[in-house]
Amino acid sequence: MSRWDLVVFDFDGVLVDSERIASRLNVEMLASLGVDLTVDECIATFTGRAWSASVAHLEQHHGLVLDPATMTAWDARWAAAMDHELEPVPGVLDALARIDLASCIASNGSLATIDRALRRVGLLDRFAGRVFSAEQVAQPKPEPDLHLHVAEVMGADPARCVVVEDTPTGVSAAVAAGMTALGFADLVPAERLRAAGAAVIFTDMVDLPDLLARPSVA
């Protein structure tokens, strides 16, 4: 018998390889607005954050107020890139095929964006009816609201939920909800995920099914 009742997947950077695209677009869009950040700086600053938190950061630290026209242009560039470039995270399709536990998605992204991306990578049916967004709760990650909402809706004990996250924001949210976090160290350094509370760090999605099958997380 598995020790897990539910596997909760983050979305961007865990199921779809979107963080690299987003970071590149962030660099380009911010440069056009007079804010010069590197890709690494964008990853460290924005990856895993809700869009509202990213906008607040830009206002507070760079004095940048995004008007509606700029926001619309940003959204359009992201949508176009997603439609033409987005792919599953390497190895994740094979991993999902080997995981027979109940699973769902919990993301700070919008439901509309997640739906569009799932269609693009062919995972819409795999997670039909089991997609959750920070839009549905009071506070996004790193607060535990979304993970606790997921557990309630899915009828799962948080202590028997395992969360696959690739950012300190997501790991912190999972830990705060009383869940076990597995840290996928791809763009974010392993030490940052470990410091946020990830019980296990891994770097290849091919390894995920075996990690979930372990009798313990040690």
Summary of the structure (lengths in Angstrom):
residues: 218
radius of gyration: 16.8
end to end distance: 17.5
largest distance: 55.5
contacts: 698
relative contact order: 0.17
helix: 50%
strand: 13%
